[in-house]
Every structure is written in C-alpha cells, then in structure tokens.
Amino acid sequence: MDEFLKEHSKNSFFIGVMISFLLCFAGIKYGLGMFIGVVMAQLNMRLMSLYINDMLFFRRRNRVGSYLFFTFGILLLGIPLALGAVYPHYFNIFTAAFGVLLFKIELIVKEVFLFKKEE
C-alpha cells in the first residue's frame, strides 16, 4: 500500500475508534456497530491494496483469483450490516454503515474540502 493510502487508512481508523469510544457513552451497541464497521472497512482496504493493481492493469494472467478477492472484500463490508440486522440489541446497523463508509468520507472531506494548494 502506498503512503497516500496508508495515511488515510491510519487517519480514518483513528477517527473511527475515537467516534466508537464516544458513541459508547450513548449506548454500547452504537459504539460496537461503529467499531465493527471501521474494522471491516480497514480489512477490505488492506485486501484491496493487494490485488487492485493486478486487476486494473492486467498484470496477472489468472484474473479469477483477483475477482474472488474482490468478492470476499464486498462480503467483508456486508458483515457489519448483517450483524446489525440480525443482532440489533448488540450492534446498531446505522453506525455500522457509517463505520464502513468512514474511510471514503474522510478521504473526500480531507482531499476535496480541506484541499491545500501545493506550492
């Protein structure tokens, strides 16, 4: 994983853990939902960084393996939502969805709205 993604991954994980901790004061299910969403999003990001170059630039002859990794990553993102739907007393589905999307939200906010011109 390159430095750009490492920095954003680290920032979004730190922000997610802090929000999870703060949400625990409102209810433990909110904090757990957020935490499981953030963890699964980070796992998906790490997994995607392993195969995305091969998949985009056709470097590997066996693309079936890359598509299986992609499918597994999508299933990882569905786990927090499924846990929130099946066990609503332990995990909140809305905070889990926010945790899954936090990496993308952090990336957009930092790069688009807080963009600094390089000199």
VENCOR-V89604 format. One record per pair of residues at least 12 apart in sequence whose C-alpha atoms are under 6 Angstrom apart, sorted by the first residue. I is the first residue (numbers start at 1). J is the second residue. D is the distance in whole Angstrom. If there is no record, write none. Layout:
i:I j:J d:D
i:I j:J d:D
This chain:
i:1 j:49 d:6
i:12 j:103 d:5
i:20 j:34 d:5
i:20 j:35 d:6
i:29 j:90 d:5
i:29 j:91 d:5
i:29 j:92 d:6
i:30 j:92 d:5
i:30 j:95 d:6
i:32 j:91 d:6
i:33 j:91 d:5
i:33 j:92 d:5
i:33 j:95 d:5
i:33 j:96 d:4
i:34 j:95 d:5
i:34 j:96 d:5
i:34 j:99 d:5
i:36 j:80 d:6
i:37 j:80 d:5
i:37 j:96 d:5
i:37 j:99 d:4
i:37 j:100 d:5
i:38 j:99 d:5
i:38 j:100 d:5
i:40 j:76 d:6
i:40 j:77 d:6
i:41 j:100 d:5
i:44 j:73 d:5
i:51 j:66 d:6
i:80 j:96 d:6
i:81 j:93 d:6
